[in-house]
Amino acid sequence: MKKKIVIFTGAGISAESGIQTFRDSDGLWEQYDVKDVATIDGWRKDRQLVLKFYNERHKQLDTVEPSSDSYSKCRRSP
């Protein structure tokens, strides 16, 4: 049986790839209120805004490549 590994990283690894982070000075929370797009109350209030927010994140992934750090974490083996 193959073992599966999950690696949790901070936002820095995404930023190196050109993915906009949440807390940078020009980050996503400067454009959106976290309560509006990342809570159940926000979903109940305006589902279209929440969907737009996350769809924009998904579209951004099509425009970037993983950083060298991302690849190095994938290549490591026991």
C-alpha positions as CSV (number, residue, x, y, z in Angstrom):
1,M,0.0,0.0,0.0
2,K,1.3,3.4,-0.9
3,K,1.5,6.0,1.8
4,K,0.1,9.4,1.1
5,I,1.7,12.6,2.3
6,V,0.1,16.0,2.6
7,I,2.3,19.1,3.0
8,F,1.0,22.3,4.4
9,T,2.8,25.5,3.6
10,G,2.4,29.2,4.1
11,A,1.4,31.7,1.5
12,G,5.0,32.5,0.6
13,I,5.3,29.3,-1.5
14,S,2.2,30.5,-3.6
15,A,3.5,34.0,-3.9
16,E,6.7,32.8,-5.5
17,S,4.5,31.3,-8.2
18,G,2.7,34.6,-8.8
19,I,-0.5,33.7,-6.9
20,Q,-2.0,36.6,-5.0
21,T,-1.9,36.1,-1.3
22,F,-4.5,37.1,1.3
23,R,-2.5,39.3,3.7
24,D,0.1,41.1,1.6
25,S,-0.3,44.9,1.3
26,D,-2.0,44.4,-2.1
27,G,-3.6,41.0,-1.0
28,L,-7.0,39.7,-1.4
29,W,-8.3,41.0,1.9
30,E,-7.6,44.5,0.7
31,Q,-10.2,43.9,-2.0
32,Y,-12.7,41.7,-0.2
33,D,-14.0,41.6,3.4
34,V,-13.2,38.1,4.7
35,K,-16.7,38.0,6.3
36,D,-18.3,38.5,2.9
37,V,-16.5,35.7,1.0
38,A,-15.2,33.2,3.6
39,T,-18.0,32.6,6.1
40,I,-21.4,30.9,6.0
41,D,-23.0,34.3,6.7
42,G,-21.4,35.6,3.6
43,W,-22.6,32.6,1.6
44,R,-26.1,33.2,2.8
45,K,-26.0,36.9,2.1
46,D,-24.5,36.8,-1.4
47,R,-23.7,33.4,-3.0
48,Q,-22.7,35.0,-6.3
49,L,-20.0,37.1,-4.6
50,V,-18.6,34.0,-2.9
51,L,-18.6,32.0,-6.1
52,K,-17.0,34.9,-8.0
53,F,-14.3,35.1,-5.4
54,Y,-13.3,31.5,-5.5
55,N,-13.8,31.2,-9.3
56,E,-11.2,34.0,-9.7
57,R,-8.8,32.0,-7.5
58,H,-9.3,29.0,-9.7
59,K,-8.8,31.0,-12.9
60,Q,-5.6,32.4,-11.5
61,L,-4.1,28.9,-11.2
62,D,-4.3,28.5,-15.0
63,T,-2.0,31.5,-15.4
64,V,0.9,30.4,-13.1
65,E,3.4,27.6,-12.8
66,P,4.5,25.9,-9.5
67,S,7.6,27.4,-7.9
68,S,10.8,25.5,-7.7
69,D,10.0,24.9,-4.0
70,S,6.7,23.2,-5.0
71,Y,8.5,20.9,-7.3
72,S,11.2,20.1,-4.8
73,K,8.6,19.0,-2.3
74,C,7.0,16.7,-4.8
75,R,10.4,15.1,-5.8
76,R,11.4,14.2,-2.3
77,S,11.1,10.5,-1.5
78,P,11.8,8.5,1.7
